[in-house]
Amino acid sequence: MLPFGSVSAREGTFRQALRRDGPVLLFLSAAVALFFWPLWIAGYRFPKGSGDLWGQLYPVWSFVAEWVRRGVFPLWDTRMMGGDPIVAEGQYGLLNPLNWPLFLVYPIPQWLVLLRGAFSLWLAGAGLYLYLRRSPVWRLGQAPALLGAVAYMFSDPFVVHLGHPQFNDAMAWLPWAFLGVDRATRSGRQIPKAALPVAMLLLAGHGQASLYGSLALGLYALWQAAEGSWPQGLQRLGRLAVAGAIGIALAMPALFPGLERLPFTERTGVPPELRRGYEFLSAMVVDFLTPLFHGRGADQFWLTPERVESGYIGAVALFLVVPGILGTPRSRRTWAVIGLGVLAYVFSLGYRGPLYPMVAHLPLFAESWKTGRAIFLVSFALAVLAALGMEQLSRGPRWLLVCWVIGLVLVGALIWVQAPQWASVAPNTPSRARALTGLRFAALLAVTTAFLGWAAARGRLWGRAGIVLLLLVELVALGATAETERAPSADEDPHHAARAFLRADSGWFRVDVDPIARGLWSPASLCAEGFEVAQGTGNPMELREFNILRWRIPSVTHPAYQMLGVKYLIVPKGAPTGGEGIWPVFVDDPTVDIHLNTRALPRAWLVYRTEVVENYGQALERVLEENFRPEEVAVIQNGPQLNGRGQGRIEVGYYGPNDAVFIVETNAPALLVLSDTFYPGWQARVDGQPVPIHRTNAVFRGVLVPAGTHRVEMRYRPQSLRWGIGLMGWGVFALAGIFTGRVRRWRR
């Protein structure tokens, strides 16, 4: 009877928790639906412009979904540049479980992508609510915990990154990880509840958000371990170390390939002296009160050319931070949260503050220098303090309530009177009008919050509910349309006929887009529609060496350009031909023309002469010379010297994201050149025997093939991924051991 009684007791506890917190989680779902009313009602989408969501993520997600439907999980994307190791780019989120539902549907509908982006906000709200309710550090009431959840989930960092769900995922998992730390410090059986959120935070895929969130989590774990006596602290630290190790191990299949890719990326190639910008500006402190002061949305922000998110959590929540601090001035938990917020704010200042210059030269910090994004930790701290402030209104001393109400009314009056003068710093009339509107709105919210706070402190249910609803109305009113725009309809597709023309060609080729035409038909759109494109989508983590070659080629008639396998060029309407061998073949599109490049080399070809160089720089300079003939000779780095003649034929047996097979027939030793990027992890076999892959023509892959008929195979099996999977297996084994121990205890 004991095992059944134990399970029954746990089921009863679960049902009680569901009855207690289930309605609140449903309310958070309704709040998310309300916030995104422009999507469900007005036919809008986020973000404005193509953004990261539609310009970088959606093309990769579509590629993954297409191949998953064929029974292959792709590690390498053949549609961008000369190929891209997408499993090693965390921002694409191949190993983020929240993206997996997308990969099961092809084509991926737009509404599912938007739902995926909206889910991150609900996850953040649910996590912070449960953290404030269930954590032994807080144990707040329902209304204060709900207010903190609403403030955090709709804060400015989440709204700004609606177009980048991976960033929002990392922020969303942070409160879950904090709750897991609280549980693990008190019981070894709770270690999985800390390890799994840690793994999810790391698997979210955005390096900066994961790094900043992990640092905050580490500081929080040290604080929790330091609580209590010395032996107890060591015991807590040991449990947290195990939880952290398991969480990191579970995320290793993403972390190891990502670290392997980092040195090859555009971001790493930026000189240290240029790694500045995207820092939080001290002038933006006013945006904690109203984001309208400097402009809500990228098209309205006027302080800097690039919008930097603020820590705005709603003026209503900001006003409640004051009693949260003053009501518990000697509480260590309060000062721990304040310390986290202050550290995050100082770090977000970048080189304008004292903290970041001390760590800017360290690994990871040097590559993720956009310190302004750390401001989300300030939003997290403020949301917790706001929830604590609402709790203190009813539990704190009477003098605190009276002083807070009077002070808030006076602050509201001051803001109302001084608003025109403060708003006069805005550069033009529309911006000035928005700033004035935001300040006046904040003044009204101050008075209304004081009234509702007084009622809540006197035990009025409508007062507590009113504060939460007022905050929700404020955040929806100022944020629902900040990053949304009208979604294009199928009837507005201007490239239907041009797309059909390209698809009618059954050959194996790439398409290129003239830089002037990128705004007319983007490479990202072509990738999402199934075409292979000889350039990237603008991701700062793209492979640097391929892009250097691509953009240093002076013209489309240059010999090096023919190596890219570009058969068709998208150019602006009426643009002249690019030179000899290029002429228009489709001019019925209203905005662009399609030109045929008759000089393009096939995607794979044979050469019988090689020039051996020592490094990438020498190879790059050689292939960019006007007298270079890629159809006759290959520049190979530290590879075999060929100086013969011959003829051959190539038959493509298979070409996919992880494998390629060629049947090569040649009458002399030859180098098979594939116009795909050379990258660690690719392996080659000739007739089943391993052979080296040579870096060819600066960035491509080459395999030496002897005379005769041979089967050449190339496989992408990165060692970093295998190591990561091995460590993940250790993490799974550790979790299984913990669960097995718990089952045995239940049975006893």
ZAMARGU-4260 file (C-alpha; in steps of 0.2 Angstrom, whole numbers, plus 5000, padded with zeros to 4 digits):
<rodrens>
0) 5000/5000/5000 | 5014/5012/5003 | 5019/5015/4985 | 5002/5018/4980 | 4999/5029/4994
5) 5015/5039/4990 | 5010/5041/4972 | 4992/5046/4977 | 4998/5059/4988 | 5009/5066/4974
10) 4995/5066/4962 | 4984/5075/4975 | 4997/5088/4977 | 4998/5091/4959 | 4979/5093/4957
15) 4980/5105/4971 | 4993/5115/4963 | 4984/5114/4946 | 4968/5121/4955 | 4978/5135/4963
20) 4989/5141/4949 | 4980/5134/4934 | 4968/5149/4932 | 4983/5161/4933 | 4992/5152/4919
25) 4976/5153/4909 | 4975/5171/4912 | 4993/5173/4906 | 4988/5164/4890 | 4974/5176/4888
30) 4986/5191/4891 | 4997/5185/4878 | 4982/5183/4866 | 4977/5201/4870 | 4995/5208/4868
35) 4995/5200/4850 | 4978/5206/4845 | 4985/5214/4829 | 4990/5197/4823 | 4974/5188/4827
40) 4962/5202/4822 | 4970/5214/4811 | 4981/5202/4800 | 4998/5209/4806 | 5014/5200/4809
45) 5030/5204/4818 | 5043/5210/4817 | 5043/5226/4806 | 5053/5223/4790 | 5060/5205/4787
50) 5070/5206/4803 | 5079/5191/4809 | 5063/5180/4810 | 5059/5181/4792 | 5076/5186/4785
55) 5087/5174/4794 | 5078/5160/4803 | 5063/5156/4793 | 5073/5151/4777 | 5083/5139/4788
60) 5068/5132/4797 | 5060/5129/4780 | 5075/5120/4774 | 5075/5109/4790 | 5057/5105/4789
65) 5058/5100/4770 | 5072/5088/4774 | 5064/5081/4790 | 5049/5077/4779 | 5061/5067/4768
70) 5067/5058/4784 | 5084/5067/4785 | 5089/5079/4799 | 5100/5092/4791 | 5116/5098/4799
75) 5122/5108/4784 | 5112/5120/4774 | 5116/5119/4755 | 5105/5134/4750 | 5116/5148/4758
80) 5133/5154/4752 | 5143/5139/4748 | 5134/5129/4762 | 5132/5133/4780 | 5135/5122/4796
85) 5118/5126/4803 | 5119/5114/4817 | 5134/5124/4823 | 5124/5141/4823 | 5114/5142/4839
90) 5103/5156/4833 | 5095/5144/4820 | 5089/5133/4835 | 5090/5116/4827 | 5093/5108/4844
95) 5081/5120/4853 | 5066/5109/4858 | 5054/5124/4856 | 5058/5124/4837 | 5055/5106/4834
100) 5036/5107/4831 | 5040/5119/4817 | 5051/5106/4809 | 5037/5093/4808 | 5026/5104/4796
105) 5031/5108/4778 | 5028/5121/4772 | 5029/5130/4789 | 5013/5141/4789 | 5015/5159/4795
110) 5003/5157/4809 | 5013/5143/4817 | 5029/5154/4816 | 5020/5168/4825 | 5013/5157/4838
115) 5031/5150/4841 | 5037/5168/4844 | 5022/5172/4856 | 5025/5157/4866 | 5041/5163/4873
120) 5032/5177/4881 | 5020/5166/4890 | 5034/5154/4895 | 5043/5169/4903 | 5027/5175/4912
125) 5023/5157/4918 | 5041/5155/4924 | 5042/5171/4934 | 5025/5168/4942 | 5029/5151/4948
130) 5046/5157/4954 | 5038/5171/4964 | 5025/5159/4971 | 5034/5143/4974 | 5052/5148/4977
135) 5056/5147/4996 | 5065/5163/4994 | 5049/5173/4990 | 5032/5164/4993 | 5023/5179/4987
140) 5004/5179/4985 | 4995/5176/4968 | 4992/5195/4964 | 5010/5201/4967 | 5017/5186/4958
145) 5005/5189/4943 | 5010/5207/4942 | 5028/5203/4942 | 5025/5190/4928 | 5015/5202/4917
150) 5029/5215/4919 | 5043/5204/4914 | 5034/5195/4900 | 5029/5211/4891 | 5045/5221/4895
155) 5054/5230/4882 | 5068/5217/4879 | 5055/5204/4874 | 5045/5216/4863 | 5061/5222/4854
160) 5066/5203/4851 | 5050/5197/4844 | 5059/5194/4828 | 5072/5183/4837 | 5063/5170/4847
165) 5080/5162/4852 | 5084/5178/4862 | 5067/5178/4870 | 5069/5159/4874 | 5085/5162/4884
170) 5076/5176/4894 | 5061/5165/4897 | 5070/5151/4904 | 5079/5162/4917 | 5066/5162/4930
175) 5063/5143/4928 | 5082/5141/4931 | 5081/5152/4947 | 5067/5141/4953 | 5077/5126/4950
180) 5092/5132/4959 | 5081/5136/4974 | 5074/5118/4974 | 5091/5110/4971 | 5100/5119/4985
185) 5087/5111/4997 | 5086/5093/4991 | 5097/5082/4980 | 5082/5074/4972 | 5077/5091/4965
190) 5093/5092/4954 | 5084/5088/4938 | 5073/5104/4941 | 5088/5114/4940 | 5098/5105/4927
195) 5084/5105/4914 | 5081/5124/4914 | 5100/5127/4913 | 5101/5116/4898 | 5086/5124/4889
200) 5093/5141/4893 | 5109/5136/4884 | 5100/5127/4870 | 5090/5143/4867 | 5103/5147/4855
205) 5107/5166/4857 | 5125/5167/4863 | 5123/5184/4871 | 5107/5181/4880 | 5113/5164/4886
210) 5129/5171/4892 | 5122/5185/4902 | 5108/5174/4909 | 5121/5160/4914 | 5131/5173/4923
215) 5116/5179/4932 | 5111/5161/4936 | 5129/5158/4943 | 5129/5173/4954 | 5112/5168/4961
220) 5118/5150/4964 | 5133/5156/4974 | 5122/5167/4984 | 5110/5153/4988 | 5125/5142/4992
225) 5131/5155/5004 | 5115/5155/5014 | 5115/5145/5030 | 5130/5137/5040 | 5147/5133/5032
230) 5144/5114/5030 | 5126/5117/5023 | 5133/5129/5011 | 5146/5116/5005 | 5132/5104/5003
235) 5122/5116/4993 | 5136/5121/4982 | 5140/5103/4978 | 5122/5100/4973 | 5122/5115/4962
240) 5138/5110/4954 | 5131/5093/4949 | 5115/5102/4942 | 5125/5114/4932 | 5136/5100/4925
245) 5122/5090/4920 | 5113/5105/4912 | 5129/5110/4902 | 5131/5092/4897 | 5114/5091/4890
250) 5117/5106/4880 | 5134/5101/4873 | 5128/5095/4856 | 5124/5113/4853 | 5139/5121/4863
255) 5153/5111/4855 | 5149/5114/4837 | 5145/5133/4841 | 5162/5135/4849 | 5170/5127/4834
260) 5161/5138/4822 | 5165/5154/4832 | 5183/5158/4825 | 5176/5156/4807 | 5162/5169/4809
265) 5161/5187/4803 | 5159/5193/4821 | 5176/5186/4826 | 5184/5194/4811 | 5179/5212/4818
270) 5195/5220/4825 | 5194/5223/4843 | 5195/5242/4842 | 5179/5241/4832 | 5169/5230/4844
275) 5159/5244/4851 | 5141/5250/4849 | 5124/5243/4855 | 5128/5250/4872 | 5114/5256/4884
280) 5114/5275/4885 | 5112/5284/4902 | 5100/5296/4893 | 5088/5281/4891 | 5084/5280/4909
285) 5069/5290/4906 | 5063/5275/4895 | 5060/5265/4910 | 5046/5277/4913 | 5039/5278/4896
290) 5047/5270/4880 | 5038/5283/4870 | 5051/5296/4875 | 5064/5290/4863 | 5052/5281/4852
295) 5044/5264/4853 | 5049/5253/4838 | 5064/5254/4827 | 5056/5266/4815 | 5053/5279/4829
300) 5068/5278/4839 | 5078/5294/4837 | 5092/5293/4850 | 5104/5282/4840 | 5104/5275/4822
305) 5101/5258/4829 | 5088/5255/4842 | 5094/5249/4859 | 5081/5241/4870 | 5077/5249/4887
310) 5073/5240/4903 | 5055/5246/4903 | 5043/5235/4913 | 5028/5247/4913 | 5026/5263/4923
315) 5014/5254/4935 | 5027/5241/4940 | 5041/5254/4941 | 5031/5264/4954 | 5029/5248/4964
320) 5047/5245/4965 | 5049/5259/4978 | 5039/5250/4992 | 5047/5234/4987 | 5064/5241/4992
325) 5059/5252/5006 | 5047/5239/5014 | 5061/5227/5016 | 5077/5237/5018 | 5086/5224/5028
330) 5081/5209/5018 | 5096/5199/5010 | 5084/5193/4996 | 5080/5211/4992 | 5098/5217/4991
335) 5102/5201/4981 | 5090/5207/4967 | 5095/5225/4968 | 5113/5219/4967 | 5109/5209/4951
340) 5100/5224/4943 | 5114/5236/4947 | 5128/5224/4940 | 5117/5221/4924 | 5115/5240/4922
345) 5133/5244/4924 | 5138/5230/4912 | 5125/5236/4899 | 5134/5253/4898 | 5148/5244/4889
350) 5164/5255/4887 | 5154/5269/4895 | 5154/5260/4912 | 5168/5253/4923 | 5163/5235/4922
355) 5164/5229/4904 | 5182/5236/4900 | 5188/5224/4914 | 5181/5209/4905 | 5181/5214/4886
360) 5197/5205/4882 | 5191/5188/4889 | 5184/5174/4878 | 5166/5175/4874 | 5165/5193/4880
365) 5176/5199/4866 | 5165/5191/4853 | 5148/5196/4861 | 5151/5214/4864 | 5133/5221/4862
370) 5132/5224/4881 | 5116/5234/4879 | 5106/5217/4878 | 5111/5213/4896 | 5097/5226/4901
375) 5085/5212/4901 | 5092/5207/4918 | 5088/5224/4925 | 5070/5221/4919 | 5070/5204/4928
380) 5076/5212/4944 | 5063/5226/4943 | 5049/5214/4939 | 5054/5204/4955 | 5055/5220/4965
385) 5038/5227/4959 | 5030/5210/4964 | 5038/5212/4981 | 5032/5230/4982 | 5014/5225/4979
390) 5016/5212/4993 | 5022/5226/5004 | 5008/5237/5001 | 4997/5226/5012 | 5010/5218/5023
395) 5021/5233/5026 | 5020/5247/5039 | 5006/5260/5038 | 5018/5274/5036 | 5026/5266/5020
400) 5009/5265/5012 | 5004/5283/5016 | 5021/5290/5010 | 5021/5280/4994 | 5003/5286/4990
405) 5007/5304/4993 | 5024/5303/4984 | 5016/5295/4969 | 5003/5308/4967 | 5016/5322/4969
410) 5027/5313/4956 | 5012/5312/4944 | 5009/5330/4946 | 5027/5335/4943 | 5028/5324/4927
415) 5012/5332/4921 | 5018/5350/4923 | 5036/5347/4917 | 5032/5335/4903 | 5032/5349/4889
420) 5049/5355/4894 | 5056/5338/4895 | 5049/5333/4879 | 5056/5348/4870 | 5073/5339/4868
425) 5065/5327/4855 | 5072/5332/4837 | 5056/5335/4828 | 5037/5337/4830 | 5031/5319/4829
430) 5045/5313/4841 | 5041/5327/4853 | 5022/5324/4852 | 5026/5305/4856 | 5037/5310/4871
435) 5024/5322/4878 | 5010/5309/4876 | 5021/5296/4885 | 5025/5307/4899 | 5007/5313/4902
440) 5001/5295/4901 | 5014/5290/4914 | 5008/5304/4925 | 4990/5298/4924 | 4996/5280/4928
445) 5005/5287/4944 | 4989/5294/4951 | 4979/5279/4946 | 4991/5267/4953 | 4991/5276/4970
450) 4972/5275/4971 | 4972/5256/4967 | 4987/5253/4978 | 4978/5261/4993 | 4963/5250/4989
455) 4973/5235/4988 | 4982/5239/5004 | 4965/5240/5013 | 4961/5222/5007 | 4950/5227/4992
460) 4950/5213/4979 | 4946/5225/4965 | 4961/5235/4970 | 4974/5221/4968 | 4965/5215/4952
465) 4965/5233/4946 | 4983/5236/4948 | 4987/5220/4938 | 4974/5225/4924 | 4981/5243/4924
470) 4998/5236/4920 | 4992/5224/4907 | 4982/5238/4898 | 4998/5250/4899 | 5009/5237/4891
475) 4997/5231/4878 | 4993/5249/4873 | 5011/5254/4871 | 5019/5238/4865 | 5006/5228/4855
480) 5010/5237/4838 | 5028/5242/4842 | 5035/5228/4832 | 5021/5223/4820 | 5016/5227/4803
485) 5003/5222/4790 | 5007/5204/4784 | 5008/5203/4765 | 4995/5193/4756 | 4997/5180/4743
490) 4989/5191/4730 | 5004/5204/4733 | 5017/5192/4727 | 5026/5200/4713 | 5038/5186/4709
495) 5026/5172/4705 | 5030/5171/4687 | 5049/5173/4689 | 5049/5160/4702 | 5040/5148/4690
500) 5053/5152/4677 | 5067/5147/4689 | 5059/5131/4694 | 5056/5126/4676 | 5075/5124/4675
505) 5079/5106/4682 | 5097/5109/4683 | 5109/5111/4697 | 5113/5129/4699 | 5114/5144/4711
510) 5105/5161/4710 | 5113/5177/4714 | 5105/5194/4719 | 5112/5210/4713 | 5116/5221/4729
515) 5104/5234/4722 | 5090/5222/4720 | 5091/5214/4738 | 5077/5225/4743 | 5066/5219/4728
520) 5069/5201/4730 | 5080/5196/4745 | 5091/5181/4745 | 5082/5175/4761 | 5066/5174/4751
525) 5074/5164/4738 | 5081/5152/4750 | 5064/5150/4759 | 5057/5146/4742 | 5069/5132/4739
530) 5083/5140/4728 | 5102/5139/4732 | 5109/5157/4733 | 5127/5162/4732 | 5126/5174/4747
535) 5120/5174/4765 | 5105/5182/4773 | 5115/5195/4784 | 5118/5184/4799 | 5133/5191/4808
540) 5138/5173/4812 | 5141/5169/4794 | 5157/5161/4788 | 5169/5175/4785 | 5181/5168/4773
545) 5167/5163/4760 | 5160/5181/4761 | 5177/5189/4759 | 5179/5179/4743 | 5161/5183/4737
550) 5162/5201/4740 | 5180/5204/4734 | 5176/5197/4716 | 5175/5213/4706 | 5162/5209/4693
555) 5151/5195/4687 | 5162/5192/4672 | 5177/5189/4683 | 5184/5172/4682 | 5182/5169/4700
560) 5164/5172/4699 | 5161/5158/4688 | 5167/5146/4702 | 5151/5150/4712 | 5140/5140/4700
565) 5128/5155/4698 | 5117/5152/4682 | 5104/5166/4685 | 5106/5184/4692 | 5092/5194/4699
570) 5094/5212/4694 | 5083/5228/4695 | 5071/5231/4682 | 5079/5237/4666 | 5097/5235/4672
575) 5110/5233/4658 | 5118/5216/4656 | 5133/5213/4667 | 5145/5209/4652 | 5150/5196/4639
580) 5140/5180/4641 | 5126/5188/4651 | 5109/5192/4644 | 5091/5194/4650 | 5080/5179/4649
585) 5065/5184/4659 | 5058/5202/4660 | 5040/5199/4664 | 5042/5202/4683 | 5036/5220/4688
590) 5051/5224/4699 | 5066/5213/4693 | 5074/5205/4678 | 5083/5188/4677 | 5099/5187/4668
595) 5107/5171/4662 | 5126/5168/4665 | 5132/5157/4651 | 5150/5157/4658 | 5146/5149/4675
600) 5155/5133/4679 | 5145/5118/4684 | 5143/5115/4703 | 5157/5101/4702 | 5171/5100/4689
605) 5188/5092/4686 | 5204/5100/4684 | 5221/5092/4680 | 5233/5105/4686 | 5235/5113/4703
610) 5245/5127/4711 | 5250/5124/4729 | 5250/5138/4741 | 5253/5139/4760 | 5238/5149/4767
615) 5221/5157/4763 | 5228/5174/4760 | 5239/5168/4746 | 5225/5157/4738 | 5213/5172/4739
620) 5225/5184/4730 | 5228/5171/4716 | 5210/5167/4712 | 5206/5185/4711 | 5219/5188/4698
625) 5211/5192/4680 | 5222/5178/4672 | 5215/5164/4684 | 5206/5150/4675 | 5197/5140/4687
630) 5191/5128/4674 | 5209/5123/4670 | 5218/5125/4686 | 5215/5124/4705 | 5223/5133/4719
635) 5226/5121/4733 | 5232/5124/4750 | 5246/5112/4755 | 5239/5098/4744 | 5245/5088/4729
640) 5254/5095/4714 | 5246/5090/4698 | 5252/5095/4681 | 5244/5084/4668 | 5230/5084/4655
645) 5215/5073/4654 | 5196/5072/4651 | 5183/5066/4663 | 5165/5065/4667 | 5155/5068/4683
650) 5138/5060/4687 | 5129/5067/4703 | 5123/5051/4712 | 5116/5061/4727 | 5117/5078/4734
655) 5109/5082/4751 | 5112/5092/4767 | 5124/5080/4775 | 5130/5069/4761 | 5135/5070/4743
660) 5140/5056/4731 | 5148/5058/4714 | 5153/5045/4701 | 5169/5051/4693 | 5176/5044/4677
665) 5193/5051/4671 | 5208/5046/4661 | 5221/5054/4672 | 5223/5059/4690 | 5211/5074/4693
670) 5205/5085/4707 | 5186/5085/4709 | 5182/5103/4714 | 5165/5105/4722 | 5159/5123/4724
675) 5154/5121/4742 | 5163/5128/4757 | 5177/5119/4765 | 5174/5117/4784 | 5179/5106/4798
680) 5169/5090/4799 | 5168/5085/4781 | 5175/5068/4777 | 5178/5060/4760 | 5180/5043/4753
685) 5185/5036/4736 | 5178/5019/4733 | 5175/5017/4752 | 5193/5022/4757 | 5196/5038/4767
690) 5205/5052/4758 | 5208/5070/4763 | 5198/5085/4758 | 5209/5099/4752 | 5205/5117/4753
695) 5203/5122/4735 | 5202/5140/4727 | 5202/5148/4744 | 5186/5142/4751 | 5180/5126/4742
700) 5182/5108/4744 | 5193/5097/4733 | 5196/5078/4732 | 5210/5069/4723 | 5203/5056/4711
705) 5215/5043/4702 | 5212/5038/4684 | 5197/5027/4681 | 5179/5026/4687 | 5177/5029/4705
710) 5164/5033/4718 | 5167/5049/4728 | 5158/5052/4744 | 5158/5067/4755 | 5149/5066/4772
715) 5147/5080/4786 | 5150/5072/4802 | 5158/5085/4814 | 5168/5078/4828 | 5162/5092/4839
720) 5144/5086/4837 | 5150/5068/4842 | 5159/5074/4857 | 5143/5084/4862 | 5132/5069/4860
725) 5143/5059/4870 | 5143/5072/4885 | 5124/5073/4883 | 5123/5054/4885 | 5133/5057/4902
730) 5120/5070/4907 | 5105/5059/4902 | 5113/5044/4912 | 5115/5055/4927 | 5097/5061/4926
735) 5091/5043/4924 | 5101/5038/4940 | 5093/5052/4950 | 5075/5047/4944 | 5079/5029/4947
740) 5084/5033/4965 | 5068/5043/4967 | 5057/5028/4961 | 5066/5017/4973 | 5062/5029/4987
745) 5044/5030/4982 | 5042/5011/4982 | 5050/5010/4999
</rodrens>
